[in-house]
Amino acid sequence: MPGGPRRPRSLPVFIPTLVLWLLSASPEAPVTPPVPVEAPPPVMPADVPPLTEAVRVLLRLTIDSGGEVSQVEVQESGGTAFDRAAMAAALRWRFEPARQGEEPLEVRVDVPVMFEPVALSPVMEVEEPAPPPKPEPPAFSTTVRGQSAAPPPVAVGDFHITVGQLADVPRNSATDLMLLAPGVMLANHGGEGHAETVYLRGFDAGEGKDVEIRLDGVPLNEVSNAHGHGYADTYFIIPELVQSLRVTEGPYDPSQGDFGVAGTVEYQLGLEQRGITASASYGSFASRRLSLVWGPPESTAATFVGVLLRQGHGFGPNRAYANAGLMAQTELRLGPETKLRLFGASYGARYGSAGVVRETDVVDARLPCEPDADSQFFCLYDPNQGGASQRHIASVELTSRLERGGRFVQQAFAIARQMRSRENFTGFLQDTPPIGEAQRGDNTEQSYQGTTVGLRGRYTPGLTWWGQPQPVELGYVARYDNVHTRARRLRDKGGAPYATVFDNQVRVTNLGAYLSLRGAPLEWLTLRGGVRVDTFLFGVEDLNRPAEDRQGARIPEESVEAYGFFASPRASAEVRLTPRLTWLTSAGLGARSSDAAGLSDAEFAPYARVTSGETGLGWRWGDGPSSLELRSAVFATRVSQDLVFSETTGRNQPIGPSQRLGAFGSARFLWEQHLDVQASLAWARATQPLPGAPSWRLWDGAVLPYIPQLLGRVDASWRGTATVARQPVGWSVALGHSAIGPKPLPLDRYSESIFLFDVAARARWRAVELGLSVENLLDARWRESEFNYVSNFRGPDAPASLLATRHFSAGAPRTVRGTLTVYLDLQEDRP
């Protein structure tokens, strides 16, 4: 949370200026100073908070007779991160050497480097004795293209999270980075490669139906996906390339769009480590992971290439997986104020899934595995479960900095996507077979294939009124989806399809625009507000209509068109109670678009409307290498049309309005470059309002299933250096802990609480690093997903039970993994 007087927000500017005065050795042989030939700018350290005060680093450079910087020493430290950023840049500078007459000289000079807040320009100059009365030598300047300060939050629950040291905590994928935000829980019943179910702010957001997910502006939610509207798979993102996340909990920012009901998550990419980093790991259940990331030393963190390969047998039968992904980006300078980013990603995966099992069958050892408790716990019914996925992304982004601090950003993107999944939640219950035949099974195949193209842009004019900057932002989005989405039932034997549930060709155009304003009418008060407008045009070709109706034979197809429109105002007020303590209140409307499969012809497309409000406090101490930030808030939310998972269809189905009441608290503490700790605790109660109940009684009503009311999370990393055999060895230890309270289940049942611990340790000597991680350290037998419903897994001829019972998908047992990492073209010597 911001804790001091506001400064104008713009990209940080670094203007290094060499003023080298070298005294003549003799009157006949004047000394000419070195002239810069190549001076790539330093990068603002990514793992430090935005600055509010200048940081000074005094370097002593030795420039040899060839014009190279042969040695850099820190005379006065500004903190480890800033020292390394300044030294790394200085070692890449080249000069025309200093000369005495015609002979090149080696010279030494002290250079203070100033890292200043965003509104100011960090300056580097050389301290020398008073120069003699000679002509001034030439100067040079450049610009820092590092991490700028994050914009001020629009709500207490608006988090700009720098991953930093917390990357040391064991994580299976980039999706797990969402756990750094308070009130987030992840679950996966589909296998290693299936999108995670996200629980956020009291919402069962499914695989994306209630949380907007973006990758540097590229939308990942998929419209009308057969598995669920808004399905968003982030498994393809390479964790090593994620620099930070912005998690906005609640619909409070005007830039938030479709699916931003519970909030928005945006992954922001970058690679601070320059050079080549190769990592190979092997662990339990034959899990193998190979990653290679590369960042050219002469470029910024925005230029990188990453490759990731993963493969394993899984922690039980039918859980094998294999996937490969590539992500690459380059940043080109088209001028001093314009840059072009080109990004591409390609990914393919295949995975098996064990699905769910009945609790009673596990207890009675009736599953087709060994009779011991562990074998039964990790067993399965239907081996024809799993899936495959492919994704390809291309993005072009042009950024221009304008006069008076303005900015103009234009982005174009294209996505090609294909996925297929197979799941069986009820066994033999849903089929209506031909007379005299047995049930054929409830295995459901869901497939999705299509393309997405779009444009996105924003314009900040950099206006100044009454002598103060007044941030105004205009933005737009244009998106077109052309997809084929289908669900079919598969036979238990052989897996051949025997019935089509739905089969649609869907075309959706989404045009949206927003206006955002921010002003400070009083020194202690900042107001923000804006509005977003979205329009949708749906075109659906239903390819699963009957071949005959009451009037006779017909073509088994039908076309449907519909139109939707909604406007979403948002506003917040920030009161600075003290220079460090802030009170922030936010309110906003959001929306979720219609699933095209459920529309009627010529219909004004309905949409789910969300109304949300939040108020809370934020406190921050320290803006240098050590800092502490605390936040806490209470919130309330109402949704006009909610969705809850249905075991009969294997996807979410409408249930009517719902409401939420909740609170959260979070803390993050950083100490130098040694300790980074983040902790959060969140509580939320989600209910369906009673008929006729007043809207302000948010705590009344039937509790919604599957949403845990209490969530806790701790991430911590400690880094240091030890001396072994007179050699410096960097080391780190890390801990991740999740605590999940009981989840309500249908029919007044509750799941057990879950407590998980993950630990990791690393040691690095020169270019080689060894690591060991253990996930689920205590080897708990926990249930990743849990349900309560009627099913029949005993066979096609067995009578179906009418008694609901618990079903669950098993969570992973203790998993140990060893890692070898090699760093080439090093610029840092820390772990």
HELIX and SHEET records of a PDB file:
HELIX    1   1 THR A   80  ALA A   90  1                                  11    
HELIX    2   2 GLY A  164  ASP A  168  5                                   5    
HELIX    3   3 ALA A  174  LEU A  180  5                                   7    
HELIX    4   4 PRO A  239  LEU A  241  5                                   3    
HELIX    5   5 SER A  284  ALA A  286  5                                   3    
HELIX    6   6 GLU A  359  VAL A  363  1                                   5    
HELIX    7   7 ALA A  373  PHE A  377  1                                   5    
HELIX    8   8 GLU A  403  GLY A  405  5                                   3    
HELIX    9   9 ALA A  596  GLY A  598  5                                   3    
SHEET    1   A 2 ILE A  15  PRO A  16  0                                        
SHEET    2   A 2 VAL A 123  MET A 124  1                                        
SHEET    1   B 3 VAL A  31  THR A  32  0                                        
SHEET    2   B 3 ALA A  98  GLN A 100 -1                                        
SHEET    3   B 3 GLU A 103  LEU A 105 -1                                        
SHEET    1   C 2 VAL A  35  GLU A  38  0                                        
SHEET    2   C 2 ARG A  94  GLU A  96 -1                                        
SHEET    1   D 3 VAL A  69  GLU A  76  0                                        
SHEET    2   D 3 VAL A  55  ILE A  63 -1                                        
SHEET    3   D 3 VAL A 107  PHE A 115 -1                                        
SHEET    1   E 5 ASP A 158  THR A 162  0                                        
SHEET    2   E 5 VAL A 242  GLU A 249 -1                                        
SHEET    3   E 5 GLY A 263  LEU A 269 -1                                        
SHEET    4   E 5 VAL A 211  LEU A 215  1                                        
SHEET    5   E 5 VAL A 218  PRO A 219 -1                                        
SHEET    1   F 3 VAL A 184  ALA A 187  0                                        
SHEET    2   F 3 THR A 197  LEU A 200 -1                                        
SHEET    3   F 3 PHE A 203  ASP A 204 -1                                        
SHEET    1   G23 GLU A 603  PHE A 604  0                                        
SHEET    2   G23 GLU A 558  ARG A 576  1                                        
SHEET    3   G23 LEU A 525  ASP A 542 -1                                        
SHEET    4   G23 PRO A 497  LEU A 522 -1                                        
SHEET    5   G23 VAL A 472  LEU A 490 -1                                        
SHEET    6   G23 ASN A 443  THR A 460 -1                                        
SHEET    7   G23 ARG A 407  GLU A 423 -1                                        
SHEET    8   G23 GLY A 386  ARG A 401 -1                                        
SHEET    9   G23 THR A 338  GLY A 352 -1                                        
SHEET   10   G23 TYR A 321  GLY A 335 -1                                        
SHEET   11   G23 PHE A 304  GLY A 312 -1                                        
SHEET   12   G23 SER A 287  GLY A 295 -1                                        
SHEET   13   G23 GLY A 275  GLY A 283 -1                                        
SHEET   14   G23 THR A 815  LEU A 824 -1                                        
SHEET   15   G23 VAL A 768  GLU A 775 -1                                        
SHEET   16   G23 ILE A 754  TRP A 765 -1                                        
SHEET   17   G23 GLN A 727  ILE A 740 -1                                        
SHEET   18   G23 LEU A 710  VAL A 724 -1                                        
SHEET   19   G23 LEU A 675  GLN A 688 -1                                        
SHEET   20   G23 ARG A 651  TRP A 671 -1                                        
SHEET   21   G23 SER A 627  SER A 646 -1                                        
SHEET   22   G23 ALA A 608  TRP A 621 -1                                        
SHEET   23   G23 LEU A 581  ARG A 592 -1                                        
SHEET    1   H20 GLU A 603  PHE A 604  0                                        
SHEET    2   H20 GLU A 558  ARG A 576  1                                        
SHEET    3   H20 LEU A 525  ASP A 542 -1                                        
SHEET    4   H20 PRO A 497  LEU A 522 -1                                        
SHEET    5   H20 VAL A 472  LEU A 490 -1                                        
SHEET    6   H20 ASN A 443  THR A 460 -1                                        
SHEET    7   H20 ARG A 407  GLU A 423 -1                                        
SHEET    8   H20 GLY A 386  ARG A 401 -1                                        
SHEET    9   H20 THR A 338  GLY A 352 -1                                        
SHEET   10   H20 TYR A 321  GLY A 335 -1                                        
SHEET   11   H20 PHE A 304  GLY A 312 -1                                        
SHEET   12   H20 SER A 287  GLY A 295 -1                                        
SHEET   13   H20 GLY A 275  GLY A 283 -1                                        
SHEET   14   H20 THR A 815  LEU A 824 -1                                        
SHEET   15   H20 VAL A 768  GLU A 775 -1                                        
SHEET   16   H20 ILE A 754  TRP A 765 -1                                        
SHEET   17   H20 GLN A 727  ILE A 740 -1                                        
SHEET   18   H20 LEU A 710  VAL A 724 -1                                        
SHEET   19   H20 LEU A 675  GLN A 688 -1                                        
SHEET   20   H20 ALA A 702  VAL A 703 -1                                        
SHEET    1   I 3 VAL A 357  ARG A 358  0                                        
SHEET    2   I 3 THR A 805  ALA A 810 -1                                        
SHEET    3   I 3 ARG A 783  TYR A 789 -1                                        
SHEET    1   J 2 THR A 464  TRP A 465  0                                        
SHEET    2   J 2 GLN A 468  PRO A 469 -1                                        
SHEET    1   K 2 GLU A 548  ASP A 549  0                                        
SHEET    2   K 2 GLY A 552  ALA A 553 -1                                        
SHEET    1   L 2 PRO A 744  LEU A 745  0                                        
SHEET    2   L 2 ARG A 749  TYR A 750 -1                                        
END                                                                             
